[in-house]
Amino acid sequence: MDTQRLLKYTAAVISEFSLAHNLTLAQAFRYLKRYKGIEFVKRHYEVEHTLSFDDVVDDLTTYCKRMGGRLV
């Protein structure tokens, strides 16, 4: 896995997540870190990066909710 691509993709996902949930970038990052969303992106990068950002945000929202997050 190309680390630089993963980092750029993760930054883009955090940005899209923040927009979708009306959060600042810092709030989105802290939420995704706390509820294991960053780990999810890293672990499933090979599949997730082939999906639309809308689908990835939906996946992260669902996953973080299962991990205790309460955005939805």
All heavy atoms as a GROMACS GRO file, in nm:
protein
  596
    1MET      N    1   0.085  -0.118   0.000
    1MET     CA    2   0.000   0.000   0.000
    1MET      C    3   0.089   0.124   0.000
    1MET      O    4   0.186   0.131   0.074
    1MET     CB    5  -0.090  -0.004   0.123
    1MET     CG    6  -0.171   0.119   0.141
    1MET     SD    7  -0.279   0.126   0.288
    1MET     CE    8  -0.295  -0.041   0.342
    2ASP      N    9   0.054   0.218  -0.082
    2ASP     CA   10   0.127   0.344  -0.092
    2ASP      C   11   0.082   0.436   0.022
    2ASP      O   12  -0.033   0.483   0.023
    2ASP     CB   13   0.100   0.408  -0.229
    2ASP     CG   14   0.174   0.536  -0.251
    2ASP    OD1   15   0.236   0.590  -0.157
    2ASP    OD2   16   0.171   0.586  -0.365
    3THR      N   17   0.173   0.462   0.116
    3THR     CA   18   0.139   0.541   0.234
    3THR      C   19   0.094   0.682   0.199
    3THR      O   20  -0.002   0.734   0.257
    3THR     CB   21   0.260   0.547   0.330
    3THR    OG1   22   0.297   0.413   0.363
    3THR    CG2   23   0.226   0.622   0.457
    4GLN      N   24   0.158   0.744   0.103
    4GLN     CA   25   0.121   0.880   0.065
    4GLN      C   26  -0.021   0.885   0.008
    4GLN      O   27  -0.099   0.975   0.041
    4GLN     CB   28   0.221   0.936  -0.035
    4GLN     CG   29   0.202   1.085  -0.057
    4GLN     CD   30   0.316   1.147  -0.135
    4GLN    OE1   31   0.396   1.077  -0.196
    4GLN    NE2   32   0.324   1.277  -0.133
    5ARG      N   33  -0.056   0.788  -0.074
    5ARG     CA   34  -0.193   0.782  -0.128
    5ARG      C   35  -0.295   0.761  -0.018
    5ARG      O   36  -0.402   0.822  -0.017
    5ARG     CB   37  -0.206   0.671  -0.231
    5ARG     CG   38  -0.155   0.708  -0.365
    5ARG     CD   39  -0.191   0.603  -0.466
    5ARG     NE   40  -0.129   0.636  -0.592
    5ARG     CZ   41  -0.120   0.555  -0.693
    5ARG    NH1   42  -0.170   0.433  -0.684
    5ARG    NH2   43  -0.062   0.592  -0.804
    6LEU      N   44  -0.261   0.672   0.076
    6LEU     CA   45  -0.351   0.646   0.188
    6LEU      C   46  -0.373   0.774   0.271
    6LEU      O   47  -0.486   0.804   0.309
    6LEU     CB   48  -0.297   0.534   0.276
    6LEU     CG   49  -0.377   0.504   0.403
    6LEU    CD1   50  -0.520   0.463   0.370
    6LEU    CD2   51  -0.307   0.398   0.486
    7LEU      N   52  -0.267   0.848   0.297
    7LEU     CA   53  -0.279   0.971   0.374
    7LEU      C   54  -0.365   1.075   0.303
    7LEU      O   55  -0.452   1.139   0.363
    7LEU     CB   56  -0.142   1.029   0.406
    7LEU     CG   57  -0.060   0.952   0.508
    7LEU    CD1   58   0.081   1.009   0.518
    7LEU    CD2   59  -0.128   0.951   0.644
    8LYS      N   60  -0.342   1.092   0.173
    8LYS     CA   61  -0.421   1.187   0.095
    8LYS      C   62  -0.568   1.145   0.092
    8LYS      O   63  -0.658   1.228   0.105
    8LYS     CB   64  -0.366   1.200  -0.047
    8LYS     CG   65  -0.237   1.277  -0.054
    8LYS     CD   66  -0.187   1.284  -0.197
    8LYS     CE   67  -0.056   1.360  -0.204
    8LYS     NZ   68  -0.005   1.369  -0.342
    9TYR      N   69  -0.590   1.017   0.073
    9TYR     CA   70  -0.728   0.966   0.069
    9TYR      C   71  -0.796   0.986   0.204
    9TYR      O   72  -0.911   1.031   0.211
    9TYR     CB   73  -0.728   0.818   0.029
    9TYR     CG   74  -0.866   0.760   0.026
    9TYR    CD1   75  -0.954   0.790  -0.076
    9TYR    CD2   76  -0.910   0.675   0.128
    9TYR    CE1   77  -1.082   0.738  -0.078
    9TYR    CE2   78  -1.037   0.623   0.127
    9TYR     CZ   79  -1.123   0.654   0.024
    9TYR     OH   80  -1.250   0.604   0.021
   10THR      N   81  -0.725   0.954   0.312
   10THR     CA   82  -0.782   0.969   0.446
   10THR      C   83  -0.817   1.115   0.473
   10THR      O   84  -0.924   1.144   0.528
   10THR     CB   85  -0.684   0.916   0.552
   10THR    OG1   86  -0.656   0.777   0.523
   10THR    CG2   87  -0.743   0.926   0.692
   11ALA      N   88  -0.731   1.207   0.432
   11ALA     CA   89  -0.760   1.350   0.450
   11ALA      C   90  -0.885   1.389   0.372
   11ALA      O   91  -0.970   1.465   0.422
   11ALA     CB   92  -0.640   1.434   0.405
   12ALA      N   93  -0.900   1.338   0.250
   12ALA     CA   94  -1.018   1.368   0.170
   12ALA      C   95  -1.143   1.311   0.234
   12ALA      O   96  -1.249   1.376   0.237
   12ALA     CB   97  -1.001   1.314   0.028
   13VAL      N   98  -1.133   1.191   0.289
   13VAL     CA   99  -1.248   1.128   0.355
   13VAL      C  100  -1.289   1.208   0.478
   13VAL      O  101  -1.409   1.232   0.500
   13VAL     CB  102  -1.215   0.981   0.393
   13VAL    CG1  103  -1.320   0.924   0.488
   13VAL    CG2  104  -1.205   0.895   0.268
   14ILE      N  105  -1.193   1.253   0.557
   14ILE     CA  106  -1.223   1.334   0.674
   14ILE      C  107  -1.295   1.462   0.632
   14ILE      O  108  -1.394   1.503   0.693
   14ILE     CB  109  -1.096   1.366   0.755
   14ILE    CG1  110  -1.040   1.238   0.816
   14ILE    CG2  111  -1.124   1.470   0.863
   14ILE    CD1  112  -0.900   1.252   0.872
   15SER      N  113  -1.248   1.522   0.526
   15SER     CA  114  -1.311   1.645   0.475
   15SER      C  115  -1.455   1.618   0.432
   15SER      O  116  -1.546   1.695   0.467
   15SER     CB  117  -1.229   1.699   0.357
   15SER     OG  118  -1.291   1.812   0.303
   16GLU      N  119  -1.477   1.513   0.356
   16GLU     CA  120  -1.612   1.479   0.312
   16GLU      C  121  -1.702   1.444   0.430
   16GLU      O  122  -1.819   1.481   0.433
   16GLU     CB  123  -1.607   1.363   0.212
   16GLU     CG  124  -1.543   1.398   0.080
   16GLU     CD  125  -1.622   1.501   0.001
   16GLU    OE1  126  -1.747   1.496   0.002
   16GLU    OE2  127  -1.558   1.586  -0.062
   17PHE      N  128  -1.648   1.373   0.527
   17PHE     CA  129  -1.724   1.337   0.647
   17PHE      C  130  -1.765   1.463   0.723
   17PHE      O  131  -1.878   1.475   0.768
   17PHE     CB  132  -1.640   1.245   0.736
   17PHE     CG  133  -1.717   1.183   0.849
   17PHE    CD1  134  -1.786   1.064   0.831
   17PHE    CD2  135  -1.718   1.242   0.975
   17PHE    CE1  136  -1.857   1.006   0.935
   17PHE    CE2  137  -1.788   1.185   1.080
   17PHE     CZ  138  -1.858   1.067   1.060
   18SER      N  139  -1.673   1.558   0.734
   18SER     CA  140  -1.704   1.682   0.806
   18SER      C  141  -1.815   1.759   0.735
   18SER      O  142  -1.904   1.813   0.800
   18SER     CB  143  -1.578   1.769   0.822
   18SER     OG  144  -1.541   1.830   0.700
   19LEU      N  145  -1.811   1.764   0.603
   19LEU     CA  146  -1.915   1.834   0.527
   19LEU      C  147  -2.051   1.764   0.543
   19LEU      O  148  -2.153   1.830   0.561
   19LEU     CB  149  -1.877   1.841   0.379
   19LEU     CG  150  -1.759   1.930   0.344
   19LEU    CD1  151  -1.720   1.911   0.198
   19LEU    CD2  152  -1.789   2.075   0.375
   20ALA      N  153  -2.050   1.634   0.535
   20ALA     CA  154  -2.175   1.557   0.542
   20ALA      C  155  -2.243   1.570   0.678
   20ALA      O  156  -2.366   1.564   0.687
   20ALA     CB  157  -2.148   1.410   0.511
   21HIS      N  158  -2.162   1.589   0.783
   21HIS     CA  159  -2.218   1.594   0.918
   21HIS      C  160  -2.210   1.732   0.981
   21HIS      O  161  -2.230   1.746   1.102
   21HIS     CB  162  -2.150   1.489   1.006
   21HIS     CG  163  -2.184   1.349   0.967
   21HIS    ND1  164  -2.309   1.294   0.987
   21HIS    CD2  165  -2.111   1.253   0.905
   21HIS    CE1  166  -2.310   1.171   0.941
   21HIS    NE2  167  -2.191   1.143   0.890
   22ASN      N  168  -2.178   1.832   0.898
   22ASN     CA  169  -2.172   1.970   0.945
   22ASN      C  170  -2.078   1.986   1.066
   22ASN      O  171  -2.115   2.045   1.168
   22ASN     CB  172  -2.312   2.023   0.978
   22ASN     CG  173  -2.316   2.173   0.982
   22ASN    OD1  174  -2.239   2.241   0.914
   22ASN    ND2  175  -2.406   2.227   1.061
   23LEU      N  176  -1.958   1.929   1.053
   23LEU     CA  177  -1.855   1.936   1.157
   23LEU      C  178  -1.735   2.013   1.103
   23LEU      O  179  -1.716   2.021   0.982
   23LEU     CB  180  -1.807   1.795   1.195
   23LEU     CG  181  -1.912   1.697   1.248
   23LEU    CD1  182  -1.853   1.557   1.255
   23LEU    CD2  183  -1.962   1.741   1.384
   24THR      N  184  -1.653   2.066   1.194
   24THR     CA  185  -1.525   2.120   1.150
   24THR      C  186  -1.434   2.002   1.117
   24THR      O  187  -1.462   1.888   1.158
   24THR     CB  188  -1.459   2.205   1.259
   24THR    OG1  189  -1.423   2.120   1.369
   24THR    CG2  190  -1.550   2.318   1.306
   25LEU      N  191  -1.326   2.030   1.048
   25LEU     CA  192  -1.230   1.922   1.018
   25LEU      C  193  -1.176   1.861   1.147
   25LEU      O  194  -1.163   1.739   1.158
   25LEU     CB  195  -1.115   1.975   0.933
   25LEU     CG  196  -1.148   2.002   0.787
   25LEU    CD1  197  -1.029   2.067   0.717
   25LEU    CD2  198  -1.188   1.875   0.715
   26ALA      N  199  -1.147   1.944   1.245
   26ALA     CA  200  -1.094   1.894   1.373
   26ALA      C  201  -1.196   1.805   1.443
   26ALA      O  202  -1.161   1.699   1.497
   26ALA     CB  203  -1.053   2.010   1.462
   27GLN      N  204  -1.322   1.848   1.444
   27GLN     CA  205  -1.427   1.766   1.506
   27GLN      C  206  -1.443   1.632   1.435
   27GLN      O  207  -1.456   1.528   1.499
   27GLN     CB  208  -1.560   1.840   1.505
   27GLN     CG  209  -1.568   1.958   1.598
   27GLN     CD  210  -1.694   2.041   1.575
   27GLN    OE1  211  -1.739   2.057   1.461
   27GLN    NE2  212  -1.750   2.095   1.682
   28ALA      N  213  -1.442   1.636   1.302
   28ALA     CA  214  -1.455   1.513   1.224
   28ALA      C  215  -1.338   1.419   1.252
   28ALA      O  216  -1.358   1.299   1.272
   28ALA     CB  217  -1.464   1.545   1.075
   29PHE      N  218  -1.216   1.474   1.254
   29PHE     CA  219  -1.100   1.391   1.282
   29PHE      C  220  -1.110   1.327   1.420
   29PHE      O  221  -1.089   1.206   1.434
   29PHE     CB  222  -0.970   1.472   1.271
   29PHE     CG  223  -0.850   1.394   1.314
   29PHE    CD1  224  -0.793   1.302   1.228
   29PHE    CD2  225  -0.795   1.412   1.440
   29PHE    CE1  226  -0.684   1.226   1.268
   29PHE    CE2  227  -0.685   1.337   1.480
   29PHE     CZ  228  -0.630   1.244   1.394
   30ARG      N  229  -1.143   1.406   1.521
   30ARG     CA  230  -1.152   1.352   1.658
   30ARG      C  231  -1.260   1.245   1.667
   30ARG      O  232  -1.240   1.140   1.730
   30ARG     CB  233  -1.179   1.464   1.759
   30ARG     CG  234  -1.058   1.550   1.786
   30ARG     CD  235  -1.078   1.641   1.906
   30ARG     NE  236  -1.191   1.730   1.893
   30ARG     CZ  237  -1.186   1.852   1.842
   30ARG    NH1  238  -1.071   1.901   1.799
   30ARG    NH2  239  -1.296   1.926   1.834
   31TYR      N  240  -1.374   1.268   1.603
   31TYR     CA  241  -1.482   1.169   1.605
   31TYR      C  242  -1.438   1.039   1.537
   31TYR      O  243  -1.456   0.930   1.593
   31TYR     CB  244  -1.605   1.227   1.534
   31TYR     CG  245  -1.723   1.133   1.531
   31TYR    CD1  246  -1.812   1.127   1.637
   31TYR    CD2  247  -1.745   1.050   1.421
   31TYR    CE1  248  -1.920   1.041   1.634
   31TYR    CE2  249  -1.853   0.964   1.418
   31TYR     CZ  250  -1.940   0.959   1.524
   31TYR     OH  251  -2.047   0.873   1.522
   32LEU      N  252  -1.381   1.052   1.418
   32LEU     CA  253  -1.338   0.933   1.344
   32LEU      C  254  -1.227   0.859   1.418
   32LEU      O  255  -1.221   0.736   1.415
   32LEU     CB  256  -1.295   0.970   1.203
   32LEU     CG  257  -1.409   1.015   1.112
   32LEU    CD1  258  -1.353   1.070   0.981
   32LEU    CD2  259  -1.506   0.901   1.086
   33LYS      N  260  -1.139   0.930   1.483
   33LYS     CA  261  -1.033   0.865   1.560
   33LYS      C  262  -1.092   0.794   1.682
   33LYS      O  263  -1.060   0.678   1.708
   33LYS     CB  264  -0.929   0.968   1.603
   33LYS     CG  265  -0.814   0.909   1.679
   33LYS     CD  266  -0.686   0.977   1.643
   33LYS     CE  267  -0.569   0.927   1.721
   33LYS     NZ  268  -0.517   0.801   1.675
   34ARG      N  269  -1.180   0.863   1.753
   34ARG     CA  270  -1.239   0.806   1.875
   34ARG      C  271  -1.320   0.679   1.848
   34ARG      O  272  -1.315   0.583   1.924
   34ARG     CB  273  -1.327   0.909   1.943
   34ARG     CG  274  -1.392   0.857   2.068
   34ARG     CD  275  -1.468   0.964   2.141
   34ARG     NE  276  -1.521   0.909   2.264
   34ARG     CZ  277  -1.595   0.976   2.348
   34ARG    NH1  278  -1.621   1.103   2.325
   34ARG    NH2  279  -1.641   0.920   2.456
   35TYR      N  280  -1.394   0.680   1.737
   35TYR     CA  281  -1.482   0.567   1.708
   35TYR      C  282  -1.426   0.475   1.599
   35TYR      O  283  -1.501   0.404   1.533
   35TYR     CB  284  -1.623   0.618   1.674
   35TYR     CG  285  -1.683   0.686   1.794
   35TYR    CD1  286  -1.700   0.824   1.795
   35TYR    CD2  287  -1.718   0.615   1.907
   35TYR    CE1  288  -1.752   0.889   1.907
   35TYR    CE2  289  -1.770   0.678   2.019
   35TYR     CZ  290  -1.785   0.815   2.018
   35TYR     OH  291  -1.836   0.878   2.130
   36LYS      N  292  -1.296   0.478   1.584
   36LYS     CA  293  -1.220   0.383   1.500
   36LYS      C  294  -1.244   0.398   1.350
   36LYS      O  295  -1.213   0.308   1.272
   36LYS     CB  296  -1.247   0.238   1.542
   36LYS     CG  297  -1.236   0.211   1.690
   36LYS     CD  298  -1.098   0.234   1.742
   36LYS     CE  299  -1.090   0.192   1.888
   36LYS     NZ  300  -0.993   0.266   1.963
   37GLY      N  301  -1.297   0.512   1.306
   37GLY     CA  302  -1.319   0.535   1.164
   37GLY      C  303  -1.190   0.545   1.085
   37GLY      O  304  -1.183   0.497   0.971
   38ILE      N  305  -1.088   0.606   1.144
   38ILE     CA  306  -0.958   0.617   1.076
   38ILE      C  307  -0.900   0.477   1.054
   38ILE      O  308  -0.850   0.446   0.945
   38ILE     CB  309  -0.860   0.704   1.157
   38ILE    CG1  310  -0.916   0.845   1.179
   38ILE    CG2  311  -0.724   0.709   1.090
   38ILE    CD1  312  -0.931   0.930   1.057
   39GLU      N  313  -0.910   0.393   1.155
   39GLU     CA  314  -0.863   0.254   1.141
   39GLU      C  315  -0.942   0.182   1.032
   39GLU      O  316  -0.886   0.103   0.955
   39GLU     CB  317  -0.875   0.179   1.273
   39GLU     CG  318  -0.778   0.225   1.378
   39GLU     CD  319  -0.798   0.152   1.510
   39GLU    OE1  320  -0.845   0.036   1.509
   39GLU    OE2  321  -0.764   0.211   1.613
   40PHE      N  322  -1.072   0.206   1.028
   40PHE     CA  323  -1.158   0.145   0.926
   40PHE      C  324  -1.111   0.183   0.786
   40PHE      O  325  -1.100   0.096   0.699
   40PHE     CB  326  -1.304   0.190   0.948
   40PHE     CG  327  -1.400   0.138   0.845
   40PHE    CD1  328  -1.461   0.016   0.862
   40PHE    CD2  329  -1.428   0.213   0.731
   40PHE    CE1  330  -1.551  -0.032   0.767
   40PHE    CE2  331  -1.516   0.166   0.635
   40PHE     CZ  332  -1.578   0.043   0.653
   41VAL      N  333  -1.084   0.311   0.766
   41VAL     CA  334  -1.037   0.357   0.634
   41VAL      C  335  -0.906   0.288   0.598
   41VAL      O  336  -0.888   0.240   0.486
   41VAL     CB  337  -1.020   0.511   0.631
   41VAL    CG1  338  -0.951   0.556   0.504
   41VAL    CG2  339  -1.156   0.578   0.644
   42LYS      N  340  -0.814   0.283   0.692
   42LYS     CA  341  -0.684   0.219   0.666
   42LYS      C  342  -0.701   0.070   0.635
   42LYS      O  343  -0.644   0.020   0.539
   42LYS     CB  344  -0.592   0.238   0.787
   42LYS     CG  345  -0.455   0.182   0.766
   42LYS     CD  346  -0.366   0.206   0.886
   42LYS     CE  347  -0.229   0.146   0.863
   42LYS     NZ  348  -0.141   0.164   0.979
   43ARG      N  349  -0.780   0.003   0.715
   43ARG     CA  350  -0.797  -0.142   0.699
   43ARG      C  351  -0.868  -0.178   0.570
   43ARG      O  352  -0.840  -0.280   0.507
   43ARG     CB  353  -0.874  -0.197   0.820
   43ARG     CG  354  -0.883  -0.347   0.827
   43ARG     CD  355  -0.949  -0.390   0.955
   43ARG     NE  356  -0.991  -0.266   1.015
   43ARG     CZ  357  -1.057  -0.248   1.128
   43ARG    NH1  358  -1.091  -0.342   1.196
   43ARG    NH2  359  -1.094  -0.132   1.173
   44HIS      N  360  -0.963  -0.094   0.528
   44HIS     CA  361  -1.046  -0.126   0.411
   44HIS      C  362  -1.018  -0.034   0.291
   44HIS      O  363  -1.101  -0.026   0.200
   44HIS     CB  364  -1.194  -0.119   0.448
   44HIS     CG  365  -1.230  -0.216   0.557
   44HIS    ND1  366  -1.237  -0.352   0.538
   44HIS    CD2  367  -1.257  -0.195   0.688
   44HIS    CE1  368  -1.268  -0.411   0.651
   44HIS    NE2  369  -1.281  -0.318   0.744
   45TYR      N  370  -0.903   0.027   0.290
   45TYR     CA  371  -0.867   0.122   0.184
   45TYR      C  372  -0.884   0.062   0.045
   45TYR      O  373  -0.939   0.126  -0.044
   45TYR     CB  374  -0.724   0.171   0.203
   45TYR     CG  375  -0.670   0.249   0.085
   45TYR    CD1  376  -0.710   0.380   0.064
   45TYR    CD2  377  -0.583   0.190  -0.007
   45TYR    CE1  378  -0.663   0.452  -0.045
   45TYR    CE2  379  -0.536   0.262  -0.116
   45TYR     CZ  380  -0.576   0.392  -0.134
   45TYR     OH  381  -0.530   0.462  -0.242
   46GLU      N  382  -0.839  -0.060   0.026
   46GLU     CA  383  -0.841  -0.121  -0.107
   46GLU      C  384  -0.982  -0.126  -0.167
   46GLU      O  385  -0.998  -0.112  -0.288
   46GLU     CB  386  -0.781  -0.262  -0.103
   46GLU     CG  387  -0.633  -0.265  -0.073
   46GLU     CD  388  -0.548  -0.189  -0.175
   46GLU    OE1  389  -0.582  -0.190  -0.296
   46GLU    OE2  390  -0.449  -0.126  -0.134
   47VAL      N  391  -1.082  -0.142  -0.083
   47VAL     CA  392  -1.221  -0.144  -0.131
   47VAL      C  393  -1.281  -0.004  -0.127
   47VAL      O  394  -1.341   0.041  -0.225
   47VAL     CB  395  -1.306  -0.241  -0.047
   47VAL    CG1  396  -1.453  -0.230  -0.084
   47VAL    CG2  397  -1.257  -0.383  -0.062
   48GLU      N  398  -1.264   0.063  -0.015
   48GLU     CA  399  -1.330   0.192   0.005
   48GLU      C  400  -1.290   0.296  -0.098
   48GLU      O  401  -1.372   0.377  -0.140
   48GLU     CB  402  -1.304   0.245   0.147
   48GLU     CG  403  -1.370   0.164   0.257
   48GLU     CD  404  -1.522   0.173   0.258
   48GLU    OE1  405  -1.577   0.282   0.240
   48GLU    OE2  406  -1.586   0.068   0.278
   49HIS      N  407  -1.164   0.295  -0.141
   49HIS     CA  408  -1.122   0.399  -0.236
   49HIS      C  409  -1.182   0.380  -0.375
   49HIS      O  410  -1.174   0.470  -0.459
   49HIS     CB  411  -0.969   0.411  -0.242
   49HIS     CG  412  -0.902   0.321  -0.340
   49HIS    ND1  413  -0.874   0.190  -0.312
   49HIS    CD2  414  -0.858   0.344  -0.465
   49HIS    CE1  415  -0.815   0.135  -0.417
   49HIS    NE2  416  -0.805   0.227  -0.511
   50THR      N  417  -1.247   0.266  -0.397
   50THR     CA  418  -1.313   0.245  -0.526
   50THR      C  419  -1.459   0.293  -0.524
   50THR      O  420  -1.524   0.295  -0.628
   50THR     CB  421  -1.312   0.095  -0.566
   50THR    OG1  422  -1.390   0.021  -0.473
   50THR    CG2  423  -1.169   0.041  -0.569
   51LEU      N  424  -1.507   0.332  -0.406
   51LEU     CA  425  -1.645   0.376  -0.390
   51LEU      C  426  -1.655   0.528  -0.397
   51LEU      O  427  -1.556   0.598  -0.384
   51LEU     CB  428  -1.698   0.329  -0.254
   51LEU     CG  429  -1.693   0.179  -0.225
   51LEU    CD1  430  -1.736   0.151  -0.082
   51LEU    CD2  431  -1.778   0.103  -0.324
   52SER      N  432  -1.776   0.577  -0.412
   52SER     CA  433  -1.798   0.722  -0.408
   52SER      C  434  -1.777   0.770  -0.264
   52SER      O  435  -1.789   0.693  -0.168
   52SER     CB  436  -1.940   0.754  -0.453
   52SER     OG  437  -2.033   0.714  -0.354
   53PHE      N  438  -1.747   0.899  -0.250
   53PHE     CA  439  -1.732   0.954  -0.116
   53PHE      C  440  -1.862   0.944  -0.038
   53PHE      O  441  -1.860   0.923   0.084
   53PHE     CB  442  -1.681   1.099  -0.121
   53PHE     CG  443  -1.533   1.109  -0.140
   53PHE    CD1  444  -1.482   1.173  -0.252
   53PHE    CD2  445  -1.444   1.056  -0.049
   53PHE    CE1  446  -1.345   1.184  -0.271
   53PHE    CE2  447  -1.307   1.066  -0.066
   53PHE     CZ  448  -1.258   1.131  -0.178
   54ASP      N  449  -1.976   0.956  -0.105
   54ASP     CA  450  -2.105   0.940  -0.036
   54ASP      C  451  -2.116   0.801   0.027
   54ASP      O  452  -2.159   0.788   0.142
   54ASP     CB  453  -2.221   0.962  -0.132
   54ASP     CG  454  -2.241   1.106  -0.171
   54ASP    OD1  455  -2.193   1.197  -0.098
   54ASP    OD2  456  -2.305   1.131  -0.276
   55ASP      N  457  -2.076   0.700  -0.048
   55ASP     CA  458  -2.080   0.563   0.005
   55ASP      C  459  -1.981   0.545   0.120
   55ASP      O  460  -2.012   0.479   0.220
   55ASP     CB  461  -2.050   0.461  -0.105
   55ASP     CG  462  -2.164   0.447  -0.203
   55ASP    OD1  463  -2.278   0.487  -0.171
   55ASP    OD2  464  -2.140   0.396  -0.315
   56VAL      N  465  -1.864   0.602   0.108
   56VAL     CA  466  -1.762   0.591   0.214
   56VAL      C  467  -1.811   0.661   0.340
   56VAL      O  468  -1.797   0.606   0.451
   56VAL     CB  469  -1.626   0.647   0.167
   56VAL    CG1  470  -1.526   0.648   0.282
   56VAL    CG2  471  -1.573   0.566   0.050
   57VAL      N  472  -1.869   0.780   0.325
   57VAL     CA  473  -1.923   0.851   0.442
   57VAL      C  474  -2.034   0.768   0.506
   57VAL      O  475  -2.041   0.756   0.629
   57VAL     CB  476  -1.973   0.992   0.402
   57VAL    CG1  477  -2.056   1.054   0.514
   57VAL    CG2  478  -1.854   1.082   0.367
   58ASP      N  479  -2.120   0.707   0.426
   58ASP     CA  480  -2.225   0.620   0.481
   58ASP      C  481  -2.164   0.502   0.556
   58ASP      O  482  -2.209   0.468   0.665
   58ASP     CB  483  -2.316   0.568   0.369
   58ASP     CG  484  -2.408   0.675   0.313
   58ASP    OD1  485  -2.422   0.782   0.375
   58ASP    OD2  486  -2.466   0.649   0.205
   59ASP      N  487  -2.062   0.439   0.496
   59ASP     CA  488  -1.995   0.327   0.562
   59ASP      C  489  -1.935   0.370   0.695
   59ASP      O  490  -1.950   0.301   0.797
   59ASP     CB  491  -1.884   0.269   0.474
   59ASP     CG  492  -1.936   0.194   0.353
   59ASP    OD1  493  -2.058   0.167   0.346
   59ASP    OD2  494  -1.854   0.162   0.264
   60LEU      N  495  -1.866   0.483   0.696
   60LEU     CA  496  -1.803   0.533   0.819
   60LEU      C  497  -1.907   0.569   0.924
   60LEU      O  498  -1.888   0.542   1.042
   60LEU     CB  499  -1.716   0.655   0.789
   60LEU     CG  500  -1.578   0.626   0.736
   60LEU    CD1  501  -1.510   0.755   0.693
   60LEU    CD2  502  -1.494   0.555   0.839
   61THR      N  503  -2.015   0.631   0.880
   61THR     CA  504  -2.121   0.669   0.974
   61THR      C  505  -2.178   0.545   1.042
   61THR      O  506  -2.194   0.541   1.164
   61THR     CB  507  -2.230   0.749   0.901
   61THR    OG1  508  -2.171   0.865   0.842
   61THR    CG2  509  -2.341   0.790   0.996
   62THR      N  510  -2.206   0.444   0.963
   62THR     CA  511  -2.260   0.319   1.015
   62THR      C  512  -2.160   0.251   1.108
   62THR      O  513  -2.195   0.206   1.219
   62THR     CB  514  -2.298   0.223   0.900
   62THR    OG1  515  -2.395   0.288   0.818
   62THR    CG2  516  -2.351   0.091   0.952
   63TYR      N  517  -2.034   0.244   1.066
   63TYR     CA  518  -1.931   0.177   1.146
   63TYR      C  519  -1.911   0.249   1.280
   63TYR      O  520  -1.908   0.186   1.385
   63TYR     CB  521  -1.800   0.171   1.068
   63TYR     CG  522  -1.691   0.099   1.143
   63TYR    CD1  523  -1.689  -0.039   1.151
   63TYR    CD2  524  -1.591   0.171   1.208
   63TYR    CE1  525  -1.591  -0.105   1.222
   63TYR    CE2  526  -1.492   0.106   1.279
   63TYR     CZ  527  -1.492  -0.032   1.285
   63TYR     OH  528  -1.395  -0.096   1.356
   64CYS      N  529  -1.896   0.381   1.274
   64CYS     CA  530  -1.873   0.458   1.397
   64CYS      C  531  -1.993   0.446   1.491
   64CYS      O  532  -1.975   0.441   1.614
   64CYS     CB  533  -1.842   0.603   1.365
   64CYS     SG  534  -1.679   0.627   1.289
   65LYS      N  535  -2.112   0.441   1.436
   65LYS     CA  536  -2.231   0.423   1.519
   65LYS      C  537  -2.224   0.290   1.593
   65LYS      O  538  -2.253   0.282   1.712
   65LYS     CB  539  -2.357   0.431   1.434
   65LYS     CG  540  -2.484   0.424   1.514
   65LYS     CD  541  -2.607   0.438   1.427
   65LYS     CE  542  -2.733   0.428   1.511
   65LYS     NZ  543  -2.852   0.430   1.428
   66ARG      N  544  -2.182   0.185   1.522
   66ARG     CA  545  -2.166   0.054   1.586
   66ARG      C  546  -2.060   0.056   1.694
   66ARG      O  547  -2.066  -0.022   1.790
   66ARG     CB  548  -2.131  -0.053   1.483
   66ARG     CG  549  -2.252  -0.108   1.414
   66ARG     CD  550  -2.218  -0.229   1.331
   66ARG     NE  551  -2.206  -0.182   1.194
   66ARG     CZ  552  -2.129  -0.235   1.101
   66ARG    NH1  553  -2.054  -0.339   1.129
   66ARG    NH2  554  -2.126  -0.186   0.981
   67MET      N  555  -1.963   0.147   1.680
   67MET     CA  556  -1.853   0.158   1.777
   67MET      C  557  -1.887   0.255   1.890
   67MET      O  558  -1.803   0.286   1.973
   67MET     CB  559  -1.725   0.201   1.706
   67MET     CG  560  -1.677   0.105   1.598
   67MET     SD  561  -1.651  -0.063   1.658
   67MET     CE  562  -1.501  -0.041   1.749
   68GLY      N  563  -2.010   0.308   1.892
   68GLY     CA  564  -2.054   0.393   2.001
   68GLY      C  565  -2.077   0.538   1.964
   68GLY      O  566  -2.119   0.617   2.048
   69GLY      N  567  -2.048   0.576   1.840
   69GLY     CA  568  -2.070   0.713   1.796
   69GLY      C  569  -2.218   0.746   1.788
   69GLY      O  570  -2.300   0.658   1.769
   70ARG      N  571  -2.250   0.873   1.804
   70ARG     CA  572  -2.391   0.911   1.810
   70ARG      C  573  -2.426   1.026   1.716
   70ARG      O  574  -2.511   1.107   1.747
   70ARG     CB  575  -2.426   0.950   1.953
   70ARG     CG  576  -2.406   0.839   2.050
   70ARG     CD  577  -2.456   0.878   2.187
   70ARG     NE  578  -2.420   0.782   2.286
   70ARG     CZ  579  -2.489   0.671   2.312
   70ARG    NH1  580  -2.598   0.644   2.246
   70ARG    NH2  581  -2.449   0.588   2.406
   71LEU      N  582  -2.362   1.033   1.600
   71LEU     CA  583  -2.395   1.140   1.506
   71LEU      C  584  -2.531   1.122   1.442
   71LEU      O  585  -2.594   1.218   1.402
   71LEU     CB  586  -2.289   1.150   1.396
   71LEU     CG  587  -2.162   1.225   1.430
   71LEU    CD1  588  -2.066   1.222   1.312
   71LEU    CD2  589  -2.192   1.368   1.469
   72VAL      N  590  -2.574   1.000   1.428
   72VAL     CA  591  -2.700   0.972   1.358
   72VAL      C  592  -2.809   0.939   1.458
   72VAL      O  593  -2.791   0.871   1.553
   72VAL     CB  594  -2.683   0.854   1.259
   72VAL    CG1  595  -2.810   0.827   1.186
   72VAL    CG2  596  -2.573   0.888   1.163
   0.00000   0.00000   0.00000
